[in-house]
């Protein structure tokens, strides 16, 4: 059984077709092309929001800085063998926009390798 990553649940947090969700969808597509999954039973992947700060808050725009810990583990969908691992503590910067009364992620920057 092949389990794959889906971006469906992200759409309630991200503005469609804006940079932040497009970046995540790119990672999902590249994973699919390589037949990799992160959504298998028993996968220890997780993230932790360790700190956050509102840098700027306006009526319809906010800038947020966070410190986040990410541990992501991709495996081959068929064999379940480890293919890649991402374990980083990083600073992230978010731009949020208020759309129809809801704060949505527009852009997200974080250093990555």
Rosetta silent file (secondary structure, phi, psi, omega in degrees, C-alpha in Angstrom):
SEQUENCE: XXXXXXXXXXXXXXXXXXXXXXXXXXXXXXXXXXXXXXXXXXXXXXXXXXXXXXXXXXXXXXXXXXXXXXXXXXXXXXXXXXXXXXXXXXXXXXXXXXXXXXXXXXXXXXXXX
SCORE:     score description
SCORE:     0.000 S_00000001
   1 L     0.000  129.107 -176.762    0.000    0.000    0.000 S_00000001
   2 L  -104.845  117.117  178.759    1.494    3.336   -1.021 S_00000001
   3 L  -103.487  133.688 -177.917    0.789    6.327    1.216 S_00000001
   4 L  -126.095  161.363  177.867    1.623    9.793   -0.061 S_00000001
   5 L   -72.266  143.797  177.255    1.755   13.317    1.247 S_00000001
   6 L  -128.884  145.024  177.862   -1.268   15.511    0.572 S_00000001
   7 L   -97.282    2.109 -175.609   -1.578   19.296    0.705 S_00000001
   8 H   -54.091  -45.202 -177.146   -5.364   19.186    1.209 S_00000001
   9 H   -73.256  -16.075  179.906   -5.342   19.936    4.931 S_00000001
  10 H   -74.789  -22.559 -172.791   -2.983   22.884    4.448 S_00000001
  11 H   -66.261  -15.639  176.295   -5.517   24.871    2.455 S_00000001
  12 H   -83.213   -9.905 -179.663   -7.347   26.009    5.576 S_00000001
  13 L  -111.974  -25.648 -173.334   -4.153   27.752    6.795 S_00000001
  14 E  -111.765  146.183  174.885   -2.468   28.950    3.587 S_00000001
  15 L   -72.628  125.057 -179.308   -3.596   31.364    0.891 S_00000001
  16 L   -56.983  140.505  176.080   -4.079   29.273   -2.282 S_00000001
  17 L    61.298   23.367  174.828   -1.451   29.793   -5.005 S_00000001
  18 L  -106.706  165.914 -169.830    0.726   32.010   -2.790 S_00000001
  19 H   -51.740  -43.779 -173.969    4.440   31.417   -2.057 S_00000001
  20 H   -63.110  -48.494 -178.474    4.170   29.487    1.222 S_00000001
  21 H   -72.826  -32.537  177.959    1.779   26.783    0.010 S_00000001
  22 H   -64.210  -36.314  178.361    3.454   26.581   -3.415 S_00000001
  23 H   -65.069  -44.970  178.652    6.760   25.817   -1.694 S_00000001
  24 H   -64.925  -43.309  179.158    5.185   22.996    0.331 S_00000001
  25 H   -62.504  -31.749  175.402    3.372   21.651   -2.730 S_00000001
  26 H   -63.864  -43.497  177.380    6.734   21.588   -4.536 S_00000001
  27 H   -62.562  -42.046  179.409    8.211   19.393   -1.805 S_00000001
  28 H   -62.032  -45.880 -179.792    5.143   17.135   -2.005 S_00000001
  29 H   -62.344  -45.329  179.317    5.422   16.812   -5.799 S_00000001
  30 H   -62.194  -37.096  177.419    9.155   16.019   -5.675 S_00000001
  31 H   -64.782  -44.261  178.580    8.448   13.379   -3.013 S_00000001
  32 H   -60.290  -44.211 -178.853    5.726   11.800   -5.168 S_00000001
  33 H   -59.977  -32.046 -179.610    8.016   11.730   -8.208 S_00000001
  34 L   -93.735    4.804 -178.601   10.590    9.805   -6.148 S_00000001
  35 L    58.722   42.180  178.679    7.875    7.534   -4.644 S_00000001
  36 E  -105.972  150.792  177.939    8.641    8.816   -1.141 S_00000001
  37 E  -135.088  153.929  173.849    6.207    9.184    1.718 S_00000001
  38 L  -122.079   -3.658 -173.175    6.177   10.851    5.108 S_00000001
  39 L  -109.889   44.883  177.796    2.684    9.691    6.058 S_00000001
  40 L   -97.197  155.184  178.288    3.266    6.058    6.906 S_00000001
  41 L   -57.550  136.071  176.015    2.154    4.370   10.122 S_00000001
  42 L    81.689    1.330  179.465    4.700    4.710   12.910 S_00000001
  43 L   -67.567  127.636 -177.065    6.625    7.557   11.276 S_00000001
  44 L   -84.461   13.077 -179.315    8.218    9.597   14.082 S_00000001
  45 L   -58.620  143.113  178.912    8.104   12.903   12.140 S_00000001
  46 E  -161.785  169.468  168.765    7.104   15.928   14.197 S_00000001
  47 E  -141.457  155.233  176.435    7.549   19.664   14.663 S_00000001
  48 E  -134.517  130.805  172.082    7.544   21.875   17.718 S_00000001
  49 E   -86.913  112.183 -174.510    6.858   25.606   17.901 S_00000001
  50 E   -95.064  -29.103 -178.473    9.346   26.704   20.556 S_00000001
  51 E  -160.269  150.924  176.217    8.932   30.477   20.471 S_00000001
  52 E  -148.339  151.751 -179.566    7.011   33.130   18.569 S_00000001
  53 E  -145.554  131.230  173.713    7.002   36.902   18.331 S_00000001
  54 E   -83.077  113.861 -177.601    4.659   39.291   16.566 S_00000001
  55 E   -84.900  -40.799  179.829    7.016   41.644   14.742 S_00000001
  56 E  -147.529  136.847  178.364    4.366   43.777   13.050 S_00000001
  57 E  -134.336  119.151  175.730    0.590   43.777   13.323 S_00000001
  58 L  -121.832  178.491 -175.977   -1.663   45.772   11.045 S_00000001
  59 L   -56.554  -43.502 -177.230   -5.347   45.567   10.270 S_00000001
  60 L  -125.707   10.242  179.446   -4.958   42.963    7.496 S_00000001
  61 E  -142.647  140.747  176.648   -1.259   41.993    7.655 S_00000001
  62 E  -138.282  145.947  174.051    0.985   40.512   10.336 S_00000001
  63 E  -117.209  126.765 -175.156    4.643   39.534   10.443 S_00000001
  64 E  -125.395  134.618  174.579    5.532   36.720   12.833 S_00000001
  65 E  -112.259  133.820 -179.038    8.969   35.356   13.762 S_00000001
  66 E  -131.860  160.598  167.807    9.190   31.847   15.227 S_00000001
  67 E  -116.942  123.768 -174.024   11.736   29.324   16.403 S_00000001
  68 E  -131.363  144.556  174.789   10.724   25.831   15.299 S_00000001
  69 E  -110.447  125.083 -178.906   12.143   22.346   15.640 S_00000001
  70 E  -122.159  132.994  169.869   11.428   20.015   12.726 S_00000001
  71 E  -130.565  109.292 -179.110   12.101   16.299   12.393 S_00000001
  72 E  -120.591  137.529 -176.425   10.847   14.888    9.092 S_00000001
  73 E  -132.210  114.932  177.960   11.522   11.362    7.870 S_00000001
  74 E  -100.274  140.441  175.103   10.798   10.231    4.312 S_00000001
  75 E  -127.734  159.315  173.590   10.760    6.567    3.350 S_00000001
  76 E   -67.814  129.978 -174.183   10.359    4.766    0.040 S_00000001
  77 L   -60.895  -33.625 -177.264    6.629    4.050   -0.296 S_00000001
  78 L   -84.089  -45.096 -173.076    7.157    0.464   -1.458 S_00000001
  79 L   -97.414  -16.536 -176.411   10.045   -0.754    0.700 S_00000001
  80 L    65.786   15.663  176.874    9.655    1.549    3.744 S_00000001
  81 L   -78.478  143.159  179.901   13.447    2.076    3.697 S_00000001
  82 E   -60.604  129.151 -179.688   14.690    5.442    4.958 S_00000001
  83 E  -110.879  -38.230 -178.442   15.285    7.817    2.046 S_00000001
  84 E  -159.199  154.563  178.920   15.864   11.213    3.688 S_00000001
  85 E  -139.817  139.223  175.747   15.783   12.927    7.035 S_00000001
  86 E  -126.790  115.196  179.711   15.445   16.593    7.999 S_00000001
  87 E  -133.369   97.639 -172.849   16.199   17.444   11.625 S_00000001
  88 E  -139.530  144.309  166.101   16.682   21.178   12.136 S_00000001
  89 E  -100.471  121.871 -177.767   16.100   23.922   14.632 S_00000001
  90 E  -142.244  159.098  174.351   15.372   27.016   12.585 S_00000001
  91 E   -93.303  134.850  179.836   14.049   30.529   12.697 S_00000001
  92 E  -123.681  151.940  178.811   11.055   31.163   10.467 S_00000001
  93 E  -128.961  122.524 -177.466    9.434   34.376    9.317 S_00000001
  94 E  -113.583  141.482  166.145    5.748   34.406    8.311 S_00000001
  95 E  -110.576  123.081  178.999    3.633   36.989    6.558 S_00000001
  96 E  -110.243  147.388  176.052   -0.047   36.541    7.355 S_00000001
  97 E  -125.807  140.759  177.690   -2.982   38.210    5.602 S_00000001
  98 E   -90.152  116.297 -177.416   -6.475   38.600    6.976 S_00000001
  99 E  -126.617  121.404 -178.695   -8.940   37.270    4.411 S_00000001
 100 L    51.686   41.315  176.683  -12.666   37.123    5.152 S_00000001
 101 L    81.049    1.467 -178.973  -11.939   37.552    8.862 S_00000001
 102 E  -117.609  137.382  174.318   -9.339   34.720    9.008 S_00000001
 103 E   -80.049  124.957 -178.244   -5.568   35.005    9.293 S_00000001
 104 E  -124.684  147.314  178.392   -3.957   32.976    6.487 S_00000001
 105 E   -78.199  125.087  178.825   -0.285   32.301    5.741 S_00000001
 106 E   -99.226  -50.647 -174.818    0.844   34.176    2.641 S_00000001
 107 E  -139.423  147.605 -179.167    4.599   33.802    2.742 S_00000001
 108 E  -143.925  123.584  177.996    7.022   31.815    4.888 S_00000001
 109 E  -117.102  136.502  172.930   10.802   32.143    4.883 S_00000001
 110 E  -154.709  143.117  178.124   13.210   29.826    6.598 S_00000001
 111 L   -70.336  136.933  179.636   16.843   28.924    5.987 S_00000001
 112 L  -150.295  156.043  173.906   17.195   25.418    4.625 S_00000001
 113 L  -117.145    0.000    0.000   19.677   23.157    2.952 S_00000001
